[in-house]
Amino acid sequence: MKWRHSHHGITDDEKIARYAHVLGNVPAAVADRAYAAAFERLSPAQREEIMSGLRSQLGDSPDPAAAVPETFATLMRDLRARHAVVTAPGAAALAAAFVDSPPIVAYFTTGAGSVSIDQQPPWLHELAGHETAPIDAGRIDHNRGPHFRI
């Protein structure tokens, strides 16, 4: 599969916004796999930065075993942990890895998300390798029928 997308030109806030959009549009099972894949793709230093941020923000600190990708994914089912992770140092790296993860790409390429890809933003089309139709801004009458003049 050819990766035609890049997150190098967007801000950290945009990476977090894209993460939030994707998270709101995928089933929990896909999100679990994406969290695990994203966490696994981070460097050990980035993982520790995320876990340190979670420990400082959550009253009951995550178990050190949460540094394992599958356990981290389970931790992210908790809404408090999701809120904490987007405000933790290193959140943008995790967000970008989540959006670019193979489970997310597969969901929007061949999974159920491919059915609704036309209703998704252009950056998600690019992620999934979906060719978008040219935008006509509503200037063209797509429902042309016989027009009679009297």
Backbone as a printed PyTorch tensor [residue, N CA C, xyz], in Angstrom:
tensor([[[  0.8470,  -1.1670,   0.0000],
         [  0.0000,   0.0000,   0.0000],
         [  0.8920,   1.2290,   0.0000]],

        [[  0.5830,   2.1730,  -0.8230],
         [  1.3480,   3.4030,  -0.9170],
         [  0.8000,   4.4280,   0.0780]],

        [[  1.6710,   4.9530,   0.9410],
         [  1.2690,   5.9540,   1.9210],
         [  1.4480,   7.3170,   1.2900]],

        [[  0.3510,   8.0010,   1.0300],
         [  0.4200,   9.2820,   0.3530],
         [  0.1270,  10.4400,   1.2790]],

        [[  0.0690,  10.2140,   2.5530],
         [ -0.2870,  11.2720,   3.4820],
         [  0.9230,  11.6920,   4.2990]],

        [[  0.8280,  12.8680,   4.8680],
         [  1.9140,  13.3750,   5.6890],
         [  1.3400,  14.2670,   6.7710]],

        [[  1.8790,  14.1150,   7.9660],
         [  1.4510,  14.9510,   9.0760],
         [  2.5200,  15.9720,   9.4130]],

        [[  3.5030,  16.1320,   8.5430],
         [  4.5970,  17.0410,   8.8560],
         [  4.1900,  18.4960,   8.7510]],

        [[  3.2300,  18.8170,   7.9230],
         [  2.8510,  20.2010,   7.7060],
         [  1.6900,  20.6850,   8.5500]],

        [[  1.2390,  19.9140,   9.5130],
         [  0.1050,  20.3430,  10.3110],
         [  0.5260,  20.5520,  11.7660]],

        [[ -0.2380,  21.3640,  12.4630],
         [  0.0850,  21.6990,  13.8480],
         [ -0.3030,  20.5550,  14.7880]],

        [[  0.2100,  20.6280,  16.0060],
         [ -0.1490,  19.6340,  17.0150],
         [ -1.6440,  19.6730,  17.3050]],

        [[ -2.2200,  20.8730,  17.3300],
         [ -3.6670,  20.9900,  17.5740],
         [ -4.4710,  20.3060,  16.4710]],

        [[ -4.0100,  20.4240,  15.2330],
         [ -4.6980,  19.7730,  14.1150],
         [ -4.5680,  18.2510,  14.2270]],

        [[ -3.4130,  17.7640,  14.6570],
         [ -3.2420,  16.3200,  14.8470],
         [ -4.2300,  15.8020,  15.8960]],

        [[ -4.3850,  16.5530,  16.9710],
         [ -5.3280,  16.1610,  18.0270],
         [ -6.7630,  16.2130,  17.4990]],

        [[ -7.0830,  17.2350,  16.7040],
         [ -8.4320,  17.3520,  16.1340],
         [ -8.7200,  16.1910,  15.1830]],

        [[ -7.7450,  15.8020,  14.3870],
         [ -7.9350,  14.6700,  13.4750],
         [ -8.1330,  13.3720,  14.2600]],

        [[ -7.3550,  13.2270,  15.3140],
         [ -7.5080,  12.0630,  16.1890],
         [ -8.9360,  12.0100,  16.7500]],

        [[ -9.4190,  13.1410,  17.2550],
         [-10.7600,  13.2000,  17.8280],
         [-11.8120,  12.8540,  16.7760]],

        [[-11.6320,  13.3530,  15.5610],
         [-12.5900,  13.0570,  14.4870],
         [-12.6150,  11.5640,  14.1820]],

        [[-11.4330,  10.9900,  14.0180],
         [-11.3640,   9.5620,  13.6990],
         [-11.9330,   8.7320,  14.8440]],

        [[-11.5560,   9.0600,  16.0700],
         [-12.0340,   8.3150,  17.2290],
         [-13.5610,   8.3380,  17.2970]],

        [[-14.1690,   9.4450,  16.9240],
         [-15.6140,   9.5510,  16.9370],
         [-16.3060,   8.8470,  15.7900]],

        [[-15.5220,   8.3430,  14.8330],
         [-16.1100,   7.7240,  13.6460],
         [-15.7400,   6.2590,  13.4460]],

        [[-15.0850,   5.6580,  14.4270],
         [-14.7380,   4.2440,  14.3030],
         [-15.3320,   3.4670,  15.4740]],

        [[-15.6300,   2.1890,  15.2680],
         [-16.1260,   1.3600,  16.3620],
         [-15.0490,   1.1560,  17.4370]],

        [[-15.4720,   0.8140,  18.6400],
         [-14.5520,   0.6250,  19.7610],
         [-13.4920,  -0.4310,  19.4630]],

        [[-13.8470,  -1.5010,  18.7810],
         [-12.8770,  -2.5550,  18.4810],
         [-11.7650,  -2.0400,  17.5690]],

        [[-12.1200,  -1.2020,  16.6150],
         [-11.1140,  -0.6130,  15.7190],
         [-10.2370,   0.3590,  16.5010]],

        [[-10.8650,   1.1490,  17.3770],
         [-10.0990,   2.0880,  18.2020],
         [ -9.1130,   1.3400,  19.0920]],

        [[ -9.5250,   0.2370,  19.6790],
         [ -8.6210,  -0.5600,  20.5220],
         [ -7.3880,  -0.9950,  19.7380]],

        [[ -7.6150,  -1.5350,  18.5430],
         [ -6.4860,  -1.9830,  17.7270],
         [ -5.6110,  -0.8100,  17.3050]],

        [[ -6.2400,   0.3300,  17.0340],
         [ -5.4820,   1.5160,  16.6230],
         [ -4.6440,   2.0730,  17.7700]],

        [[ -5.1930,   2.0810,  18.9740],
         [ -4.4110,   2.5250,  20.1400],
         [ -3.1910,   1.6330,  20.3320]],

        [[ -3.3900,   0.3360,  20.2550],
         [ -2.2710,  -0.5930,  20.4330],
         [ -1.2150,  -0.3820,  19.3430]],

        [[ -1.6590,  -0.2560,  18.0940],
         [ -0.7200,  -0.0570,  16.9880],
         [  0.0040,   1.2790,  17.1100]],

        [[ -0.7200,   2.3180,  17.4940],
         [ -0.1090,   3.6480,  17.6290],
         [  0.9210,   3.6640,  18.7520]],

        [[  0.5670,   3.0860,  19.8860],
         [  1.4770,   3.0740,  21.0240],
         [  2.7300,   2.2670,  20.7000]],

        [[  2.5490,   1.1840,  19.9590],
         [  3.6790,   0.3480,  19.5690],
         [  4.6280,   1.0850,  18.6220]],

        [[  4.0870,   1.9620,  17.7940],
         [  4.9010,   2.7030,  16.8250],
         [  5.7250,   3.8240,  17.4690]],

        [[  5.3530,   4.2350,  18.6760],
         [  6.0910,   5.2960,  19.3600],
         [  7.4350,   4.7690,  19.8570]],

        [[  8.3860,   5.6640,  19.9640],
         [  9.6860,   5.2890,  20.5220],
         [  9.5240,   5.0390,  22.0240]],

        [[ 10.4580,   4.3150,  22.6320],
         [ 10.3700,   4.1130,  24.0910],
         [ 10.3110,   5.4410,  24.8590]],

        [[ 11.0430,   6.4360,  24.4080],
         [ 11.0110,   7.7480,  25.0810],
         [  9.6350,   8.3920,  24.9520]],

        [[  9.0070,   8.2860,  23.7750],
         [  7.6690,   8.8450,  23.5860],
         [  6.6420,   8.1010,  24.4350]],

        [[  6.7820,   6.7890,  24.5190],
         [  5.8700,   5.9980,  25.3560],
         [  5.9760,   6.4490,  26.8150]],

        [[  7.2020,   6.6010,  27.2890],
         [  7.4040,   7.0080,  28.6810],
         [  6.8530,   8.4110,  28.9150]],

        [[  7.0050,   9.2930,  27.9340],
         [  6.4690,  10.6510,  28.0530],
         [  4.9490,  10.6220,  28.2030]],

        [[  4.2940,   9.8020,  27.3930],
         [  2.8350,   9.6510,  27.4670],
         [  2.4380,   9.0680,  28.8270]],

        [[  3.1070,   8.0080,  29.2440],
         [  2.7580,   7.3580,  30.5040],
         [  3.0160,   8.2880,  31.6900]],

        [[  4.0810,   9.0490,  31.6460],
         [  4.3750,  10.0020,  32.7110],
         [  3.2850,  11.0640,  32.7930]],

        [[  2.8460,  11.5450,  31.6270],
         [  1.7680,  12.5240,  31.5850],
         [  0.4720,  11.9610,  32.1450]],

        [[  0.1880,  10.7060,  31.8280],
         [ -1.0140,  10.0620,  32.3550],
         [ -0.9290,   9.9170,  33.8700]],

        [[  0.2350,   9.5030,  34.3550],
         [  0.4070,   9.3360,  35.8050],
         [  0.2170,  10.6560,  36.5430]],

        [[  0.7080,  11.7500,  35.9470],
         [  0.5980,  13.0420,  36.6270],
         [ -0.8310,  13.6000,  36.5980]],

        [[ -1.6220,  13.2130,  35.6080],
         [ -2.9670,  13.7640,  35.4760],
         [ -4.0630,  12.9060,  36.1030]],

        [[ -3.8260,  11.6150,  36.2040],
         [ -4.8420,  10.7250,  36.7680],
         [ -4.5290,  10.4880,  38.2330]],

        [[ -5.4980,  10.6790,  39.0720],
         [ -5.3050,  10.4710,  40.5030],
         [ -4.8170,   9.0680,  40.8200]],

        [[ -5.4260,   8.0710,  40.1910],
         [ -4.9790,   6.6910,  40.3550],
         [ -4.0780,   6.3730,  39.1720]],

        [[ -2.7970,   6.4160,  39.4140],
         [ -1.8330,   6.2990,  38.3150],
         [ -1.9780,   4.9580,  37.6010]],

        [[ -1.7910,   4.9700,  36.2740],
         [ -1.8840,   3.7190,  35.5250],
         [ -0.8050,   2.7330,  35.9720]],

        [[ -1.1800,   1.4850,  35.9530],
         [ -0.2650,   0.3980,  36.2540],
         [  0.9010,   0.4480,  35.2680]],

        [[  2.1330,   0.2190,  35.7280],
         [  3.2700,   0.2120,  34.7930],
         [  3.0820,  -0.7650,  33.6410]],

        [[  2.2620,  -1.7780,  33.8330],
         [  1.9870,  -2.7260,  32.7470],
         [  1.2340,  -2.0540,  31.6040]],

        [[  0.6640,  -0.8660,  31.8510],
         [ -0.0620,  -0.1560,  30.7950],
         [  0.8720,   0.3070,  29.6870]],

        [[  2.1720,   0.2140,  29.9070],
         [  3.1280,   0.5860,  28.8710],
         [  3.2160,  -0.4780,  27.7710]],

        [[  2.5050,  -1.5760,  27.9140],
         [  2.4000,  -2.5970,  26.8800],
         [  1.2750,  -2.1590,  25.9350]],

        [[  1.4770,  -2.1960,  24.6110],
         [  0.4690,  -1.6740,  23.6770],
         [ -0.9620,  -2.1600,  23.9090]],

        [[ -1.1630,  -3.4490,  24.1120],
         [ -2.5210,  -3.9680,  24.2760],
         [ -3.1490,  -3.4670,  25.5820]],

        [[ -2.3520,  -3.3670,  26.6360],
         [ -2.8510,  -2.8670,  27.9120],
         [ -3.1320,  -1.3730,  27.8250]],

        [[ -2.2880,  -0.6620,  27.0840],
         [ -2.5170,   0.7690,  26.8700],
         [ -3.8550,   0.9680,  26.1590]],

        [[ -4.1350,   0.1360,  25.1640],
         [ -5.4060,   0.2290,  24.4330],
         [ -6.5840,   0.0280,  25.3810]],

        [[ -6.4710,  -0.9140,  26.2910],
         [ -7.5330,  -1.1490,  27.2700],
         [ -7.6950,   0.0660,  28.1770]],

        [[ -6.5900,   0.6570,  28.6030],
         [ -6.6350,   1.8620,  29.4380],
         [ -7.3660,   3.0020,  28.7240]],

        [[ -7.1910,   3.1080,  27.4110],
         [ -7.8020,   4.1930,  26.6540],
         [ -9.3040,   4.0460,  26.4900]],

        [[ -9.8890,   2.9600,  26.9660],
         [-11.3510,   2.8380,  26.9790],
         [-11.9620,   3.7670,  28.0260]],

        [[-11.1680,   4.1490,  29.0220],
         [-11.6100,   5.0400,  30.0920],
         [-11.5870,   6.4850,  29.5740]],

        [[-12.7250,   7.1740,  29.6530],
         [-12.8120,   8.5400,  29.1380],
         [-11.8730,   9.4990,  29.8520]],

        [[-11.6400,   9.2770,  31.1510],
         [-10.6880,  10.1350,  31.8800],
         [ -9.2850,   9.9730,  31.3150]],

        [[ -8.9210,   8.7490,  30.9820],
         [ -7.6000,   8.4910,  30.4050],
         [ -7.4910,   9.1180,  29.0160]],

        [[ -8.5610,   9.0590,  28.2320],
         [ -8.5330,   9.6880,  26.8990],
         [ -8.3510,  11.1920,  27.0150]],

        [[ -9.0330,  11.8040,  27.9730],
         [ -8.8740,  13.2410,  28.1620],
         [ -7.4470,  13.5540,  28.6100]],

        [[ -6.9380,  12.7720,  29.5240],
         [ -5.5850,  13.0000,  30.0320],
         [ -4.5390,  12.8140,  28.9410]],

        [[ -4.7360,  11.8380,  28.0770],
         [ -3.7150,  11.5610,  27.0660],
         [ -3.6210,  12.6820,  26.0240]],

        [[ -4.7230,  13.3510,  25.7130],
         [ -4.6470,  14.4240,  24.7150],
         [ -4.0490,  15.7020,  25.2850]],

        [[ -3.9570,  15.7920,  26.6050],
         [ -3.3400,  16.9640,  27.2150],
         [ -1.9380,  16.6560,  27.7300]],

        [[ -1.5120,  15.4110,  27.6170],
         [ -0.1840,  15.0040,  28.0800],
         [  0.8820,  15.4020,  27.0650]],

        [[  2.1040,  15.6140,  27.5290],
         [  3.2020,  15.8420,  26.5860],
         [  3.3200,  14.6380,  25.6450]],

        [[  3.5620,  14.8960,  24.3870],
         [  3.6720,  13.8250,  23.4120],
         [  2.3560,  13.3960,  22.8120]],

        [[  1.2810,  14.0800,  23.1690],
         [ -0.0420,  13.6970,  22.6740],
         [ -0.1400,  13.7750,  21.1520]],

        [[  0.4920,  14.7640,  20.5580],
         [  0.3940,  14.9200,  19.0990],
         [  1.0230,  13.7410,  18.3730]],

        [[  2.1200,  13.2210,  18.8950],
         [  2.7600,  12.0620,  18.2700],
         [  1.8480,  10.8440,  18.3470]],

        [[  1.2260,  10.6450,  19.5050],
         [  0.2890,   9.5310,  19.6580],
         [ -0.9170,   9.7230,  18.7420]],

        [[ -1.4380,  10.9460,  18.6770],
         [ -2.6010,  11.2340,  17.8340],
         [ -2.3010,  10.9470,  16.3610]],

        [[ -1.1410,  11.3870,  15.8950],
         [ -0.7640,  11.1510,  14.4970],
         [ -0.5780,   9.6610,  14.2310]],

        [[  0.0410,   8.9520,  15.1680],
         [  0.2330,   7.5130,  15.0090],
         [ -1.1010,   6.7770,  15.0210]],

        [[ -2.0510,   7.2400,  15.8270],
         [ -3.3900,   6.6460,  15.8820],
         [ -4.0900,   6.8090,  14.5310]],

        [[ -4.0950,   8.0300,  14.0110],
         [ -4.7830,   8.3090,  12.7430],
         [ -4.1520,   7.5250,  11.5980]],

        [[ -2.8270,   7.4110,  11.5930],
         [ -2.1070,   6.7050,  10.5220],
         [ -2.0080,   5.1990,  10.7300]],

        [[ -2.5500,   4.6870,  11.8100],
         [ -2.3600,   3.2740,  12.1280],
         [ -3.0450,   2.3720,  11.1030]],

        [[ -2.4860,   1.1860,  10.8770],
         [ -3.0980,   0.2500,   9.9320],
         [ -4.5660,  -0.0710,  10.2100]],

        [[ -5.0050,  -0.2200,  11.4760],
         [ -6.4370,  -0.4950,  11.6790],
         [ -7.3430,   0.6430,  11.1930]],

        [[ -6.9100,   1.8860,  11.3730],
         [ -7.7160,   3.0260,  10.9160],
         [ -7.7220,   3.0860,   9.3900]],

        [[ -6.5600,   2.9400,   8.8020],
         [ -6.4760,   2.9630,   7.3370],
         [ -7.3360,   1.8480,   6.7480]],

        [[ -7.2440,   0.6480,   7.3190],
         [ -8.0460,  -0.4780,   6.8190],
         [ -9.5380,  -0.2170,   6.9690]],

        [[ -9.9370,   0.3810,   8.0850],
         [-11.3510,   0.6590,   8.3140],
         [-11.9100,   1.5850,   7.2380]],

        [[-11.1540,   2.6050,   6.8660],
         [-11.6380,   3.5580,   5.8680],
         [-11.3030,   3.1520,   4.4370]],

        [[-10.4680,   2.1270,   4.2700],
         [-10.1230,   1.6710,   2.9310],
         [-11.0070,   0.5080,   2.4890]],

        [[-11.1010,  -0.5130,   3.3360],
         [-11.8480,  -1.7110,   2.9560],
         [-12.9310,  -2.0890,   3.9550]],

        [[-12.9240,  -1.4730,   5.1200],
         [-13.9120,  -1.7960,   6.1500],
         [-15.1910,  -1.0050,   5.9870]],

        [[-15.9910,  -1.0210,   7.0380],
         [-17.2840,  -0.3430,   7.0060],
         [-17.1440,   1.1590,   6.7650]],

        [[-16.0410,   1.7500,   7.1790],
         [-15.8240,   3.1800,   6.9710],
         [-15.6780,   3.5540,   5.5100]],

        [[-15.3390,   2.5780,   4.6660],
         [-15.1940,   2.8790,   3.2370],
         [-16.5330,   3.2360,   2.5980]],

        [[-17.6200,   2.7850,   3.2220],
         [-18.9530,   3.0870,   2.7040],
         [-19.2830,   4.5680,   2.8820]],

        [[-18.8110,   5.1560,   3.9750],
         [-19.1310,   6.5540,   4.2590],
         [-17.9620,   7.4990,   3.9920]],

        [[-16.9640,   7.0520,   3.2520],
         [-15.7650,   7.8670,   3.0350],
         [-16.0970,   9.1910,   2.3380]],

        [[-17.1210,   9.2080,   1.5130],
         [-17.4750,  10.4500,   0.8190],
         [-17.9480,  11.5450,   1.7680]],

        [[-18.3970,  11.1730,   2.9480],
         [-18.8270,  12.1600,   3.9370],
         [-17.7000,  12.5770,   4.8800]],

        [[-16.5070,  12.0780,   4.6560],
         [-15.3620,  12.3700,   5.5140],
         [-14.5390,  13.5330,   4.9370]],

        [[-13.7260,  14.1750,   5.7780],
         [-12.9060,  15.2930,   5.2960],
         [-11.8430,  14.8330,   4.2910]],

        [[-11.3720,  15.7510,   3.4600],
         [-10.3910,  15.3980,   2.4170],
         [ -9.1210,  14.7310,   2.9560]],

        [[ -8.6430,  15.1240,   4.1260],
         [ -7.4270,  14.4970,   4.6480],
         [ -7.6550,  13.0170,   4.9450]],

        [[ -8.8810,  12.6260,   5.2600],
         [ -9.1810,  11.2220,   5.4940],
         [ -9.2730,  10.4770,   4.1680]],

        [[ -9.7340,  11.1410,   3.1350],
         [ -9.7430,  10.5550,   1.7890],
         [ -8.3120,  10.2320,   1.3890]],

        [[ -7.4150,  11.1810,   1.6350],
         [ -6.0060,  10.9900,   1.2850],
         [ -5.4130,   9.8270,   2.0690]],

        [[ -5.7320,   9.7480,   3.3560],
         [ -5.2380,   8.6690,   4.2060],
         [ -5.6620,   7.3150,   3.6530]],

        [[ -6.8980,   7.2190,   3.2070],
         [ -7.4370,   5.9530,   2.7070],
         [ -7.1160,   5.7160,   1.2370]],

        [[ -6.4580,   6.6860,   0.5910],
         [ -6.1560,   6.5330,  -0.8240],
         [ -7.3850,   6.6370,  -1.6990]],

        [[ -8.3910,   7.3440,  -1.2110],
         [ -9.6570,   7.4940,  -1.9330],
         [ -9.5700,   8.7260,  -2.8270]],

        [[ -9.8520,   8.5340,  -4.0780],
         [ -9.8550,   9.6610,  -5.0120],
         [-11.1470,  10.4380,  -4.8330]],

        [[-11.0120,  11.7160,  -4.5780],
         [-12.1950,  12.5390,  -4.3760],
         [-12.6340,  13.1600,  -5.6860]],

        [[-13.9150,  13.3880,  -5.7720],
         [-14.4670,  14.0450,  -6.9540],
         [-14.1580,  15.5350,  -6.8720]],

        [[-14.0190,  16.1910,  -8.0130],
         [-13.7750,  17.6270,  -7.9630],
         [-14.9270,  18.3590,  -7.2840]],

        [[-14.5880,  19.3550,  -6.5480],
         [-15.6050,  20.1290,  -5.8450],
         [-16.1110,  21.2190,  -6.7700]],

        [[-17.4220,  21.2760,  -6.9330],
         [-18.0020,  22.2870,  -7.8200],
         [-18.7190,  23.3790,  -7.0470]],

        [[-18.6790,  23.3060,  -5.7260],
         [-19.2970,  24.3120,  -4.8560],
         [-20.7670,  24.5310,  -5.1710]],

        [[-21.4200,  23.4890,  -5.6780],
         [-22.8520,  23.5850,  -5.9110],
         [-23.2380,  24.3690,  -7.1480]],

        [[-22.2900,  24.6500,  -8.0130],
         [-22.5950,  25.4420,  -9.2040],
         [-23.2160,  24.6110, -10.3220]],

        [[-23.0430,  23.3220, -10.2520],
         [-23.5520,  22.4710, -11.3120],
         [-24.8520,  21.8290, -10.8470]],

        [[-25.8260,  21.7900, -11.7330],
         [-27.0900,  21.1390, -11.4200],
         [-26.9160,  19.6480, -11.7070]],

        [[-26.7450,  18.8470, -10.6400],
         [-26.5200,  17.4190, -10.8030],
         [-27.8140,  16.6530, -11.0430]],

        [[-28.9310,  17.2860, -10.8420],
         [-30.2150,  16.6190, -11.0160],
         [-30.9270,  17.1600, -12.2510]],

        [[-30.2090,  17.2120, -13.3000],
         [-30.8160,  17.7460, -14.5200],
         [-31.8700,  16.7920, -15.0450]],

        [[-32.9080,  17.3510, -15.4170],
         [-33.9960,  16.6060, -16.0440],
         [-34.4640,  17.4290, -17.2230]],

        [[-35.5070,  16.9970, -17.8410],
         [-36.0150,  17.8000, -18.9570],
         [-36.4810,  19.1600, -18.4370]],

        [[-35.9860,  20.1880, -19.0520],
         [-36.3920,  21.5420, -18.6870],
         [-37.2290,  22.0890, -19.8410]],

        [[-38.4590,  22.4150, -19.5510],
         [-39.3450,  22.9200, -20.5730],
         [-39.5420,  24.4070, -20.4130]],

        [[-39.4930,  25.0840, -21.4860],
         [-39.7730,  26.5220, -21.4520],
         [-41.0940,  26.7490, -22.1570]],

        [[-41.8590,  27.6030, -21.5580],
         [-43.1660,  27.9130, -22.1590],
         [-43.1220,  29.2670, -22.7790]]])
